[in-house]
Amino acid sequence: MGVYQLNKANASLTEQQFSDRLMGCKERMYRIAYSYVKNQQDALEIVSEASYKAFLSYKKLESLDYVETWIARIVINCAIDHLRRKKKYTYIEDSQHSLTSADSNMYEALEVLKPEERSFIILKFFEGQRFKDIAEVLSLSENTVKSKFYRILNKLKLQLTRKEG
């Protein structure tokens, strides 16, 4: 009975309404994707793939209150998949996008992390999410998110200390 009510509630969300909500978070989607790949074309490709996947599945959405959280999770998964696919090939690119020194150091520091670990840092620092919200996006408990976040933060600090020394 609960599933029927859930699907009935989602049926009230039209394609146009979902499309409007999706368009409203395109910039956020791009920022998340770019945080992973540091390349404009790849980030746009990830946003496109995530948008397509979200559009195919929006009627399965459990709660309309969490559309943005759900879409962020799709973007993160698409970005991680993209990195795994790209890992099989090595490309030498000329960067056409110049980063400030601070941006460059931040993105460089993220390179030492596994893609799954980057999610914590990106959601906390780049997106300004609270631990509670990160827990929802990553489907983990809030305490697990906190402990993993601080462990990852220490890993970054150690890496940066080694670089300076």
Phi and psi in degrees as a GROMACS rama.xvg file:
@    title "Ramachandran Plot"
@    xaxis  label "Phi"
@    yaxis  label "Psi"
@TYPE xy
-63.569  -38.9923  GLY-2
-65.8169  -40.7284  VAL-3
-61.6231  -44.2233  TYR-4
-64.0768  -39.5822  GLN-5
-62.1521  -48.7053  LEU-6
-64.936  -35.8057  ASN-7
-64.7773  -40.3009  LYS-8
-65.4732  -40.8044  ALA-9
-71.0142  -26.6796  ASN-10
-62.3419  -24.1213  ALA-11
-74.1742  -15.5347  SER-12
-85.4753  111.723  LEU-13
-79.8797  165.978  THR-14
-57.6858  -40.5673  GLU-15
-65.5866  -41.4197  GLN-16
-63.7935  -43.2278  GLN-17
-64.9307  -42.5203  PHE-18
-59.5725  -41.2794  SER-19
-63.0464  -42.7718  ASP-20
-67.0994  -37.1559  ARG-21
-65.0218  -43.8522  LEU-22
-64.4271  -31.2259  MET-23
-67.0861  -20.8125  GLY-24
-115.792  18.3709  CYS-25
-60.8161  -41.7461  LYS-26
-63.7378  -42.7408  GLU-27
-64.1099  -41.3547  ARG-28
-59.2972  -44.2004  MET-29
-63.0822  -44.306  TYR-30
-59.9755  -43.0165  ARG-31
-63.5321  -48.9262  ILE-32
-61.1315  -44.2955  ALA-33
-64.0047  -34.0065  TYR-34
-60.361  -29.1933  SER-35
-83.8902  -46.3369  TYR-36
-102.305  -18.6951  VAL-37
53.0696  35.6262  LYS-38
-147.059  127.263  ASN-39
-60.7452  -47.5693  GLN-40
-62.7784  -44.9431  GLN-41
-64.4183  -39.8841  ASP-42
-63.1497  -42.9601  ALA-43
-64.1028  -37.7927  LEU-44
-63.7242  -41.8063  GLU-45
-65.0214  -43.3598  ILE-46
-61.8256  -41.3469  VAL-47
-63.3131  -46.8786  SER-48
-62.8144  -43.609  GLU-49
-65.149  -40.3713  ALA-50
-61.6547  -43.7788  SER-51
-61.9022  -47.7519  TYR-52
-62.9072  -40.8453  LYS-53
-64.5473  -42.7387  ALA-54
-64.3778  -37.2183  PHE-55
-66.8874  -27.5987  LEU-56
-114.823  5.4222  SER-57
-61.1497  -25.3511  TYR-58
-73.5183  -14.4725  LYS-59
-86.582  -6.86953  LYS-60
-57.1988  130.122  LEU-61
-75.1221  -36.8237  GLU-62
-143.81  132.112  SER-63
-70.1859  -16.8442  LEU-64
-69.1121  -20.4075  ASP-65
-113.07  28.9963  TYR-66
-58.3495  -48.5249  VAL-67
-64.4255  -39.827  GLU-68
-63.4831  -43.9734  THR-69
-63.2202  -43.3615  TRP-70
-67.1312  -39.6709  ILE-71
-59.5232  -40.7977  ALA-72
-63.7304  -40.1348  ARG-73
-63.5648  -43.2475  ILE-74
-61.7685  -45.1305  VAL-75
-59.6922  -46.2592  ILE-76
-63.2819  -41.3408  ASN-77
-64.5829  -39.3108  CYS-78
-65.2961  -43.4936  ALA-79
-64.2407  -43.6506  ILE-80
-60.2326  -42.8841  ASP-81
-60.8509  -44.6236  HIS-82
-63.0364  -39.0324  LEU-83
-64.928  -43.1503  ARG-84
-64.595  -42.4694  ARG-85
-71.2771  -26.2877  LYS-86
-60.2278  -26.8969  LYS-87
-69.4412  -21.0663  LYS-88
-124.543  147.937  TYR-89
-115.927  128.482  THR-90
-119.92  146.624  TYR-91
-109.702  119.148  ILE-92
-121.439  148.774  GLU-93
-91.9361  121.224  ASP-94
-75.6545  124.701  SER-95
-96.2841  -7.86049  GLN-96
-106.57  116.478  HIS-97
-90.0334  137.038  SER-98
-108.283  151.627  LEU-99
-70.5188  165.484  THR-100
-60.0768  -41.3511  SER-101
-65.2009  -44.9458  ALA-102
-60.5817  -44.4613  ASP-103
-60.5168  -45.3339  SER-104
-63.6817  -40.0071  ASN-105
-64.9535  -46.758  MET-106
-66.7096  -36.5746  TYR-107
-63.945  -40.9406  GLU-108
-63.615  -35.2989  ALA-109
-66.0377  -22.9496  LEU-110
-61.2436  -28.2485  GLU-111
-74.6932  -12.5308  VAL-112
-92.4575  151.254  LEU-113
-70.2401  153.323  LYS-114
-53.7736  -37.7532  PRO-115
-65.8884  -34.2891  GLU-116
-72.4545  -33.4478  GLU-117
-59.318  -32.2762  ARG-118
-53.8435  -42.5672  SER-119
-63.3497  -47.3355  PHE-120
-68.4903  -43.8049  ILE-121
-62.6163  -47.0885  ILE-122
-66.6388  -35.971  LEU-123
-77.6177  -50.9773  LYS-124
-91.302  -42.1871  PHE-125
-80.249  -36.083  PHE-126
-100.976  -12.2901  GLU-127
67.4873  28.8392  GLY-128
-75.3803  149.785  GLN-129
-81.8492  159.887  ARG-130
-57.4235  -37.9362  PHE-131
-60.4187  -43.3102  LYS-132
-69.8896  -38.5785  ASP-133
-62.6578  -40.2734  ILE-134
-59.9329  -39.9178  ALA-135
-66.4301  -44.8065  GLU-136
-62.6848  -42.9945  VAL-137
-92.0245  0.657473  LEU-138
55.8203  48.5201  SER-139
-129.745  166.705  LEU-140
-75.5984  156.727  SER-141
-62.3974  -38.8295  GLU-142
-66.0447  -38.1148  ASN-143
-63.8537  -42.0745  THR-144
-60.9427  -45.8448  VAL-145
-61.5572  -48.0992  LYS-146
-65.2521  -41.5162  SER-147
-66.7024  -40.935  LYS-148
-58.487  -48.8987  PHE-149
-69.2466  -32.228  TYR-150
-65.4392  -43.3517  ARG-151
-66.4361  -40.745  ILE-152
-60.4594  -42.3371  LEU-153
-63.7833  -38.0559  ASN-154
-61.0412  -42.5996  LYS-155
-64.9872  -42.3009  LEU-156
-61.6887  -43.3921  LYS-157
-60.8235  -43.0329  LEU-158
-63.0676  -44.2741  GLN-159
-67.3003  -36.0057  LEU-160
-65.4424  -41.2478  THR-161
-63.5915  -38.6755  ARG-162
-63.7262  -41.093  LYS-163
-72.1984  -32.628  GLU-164
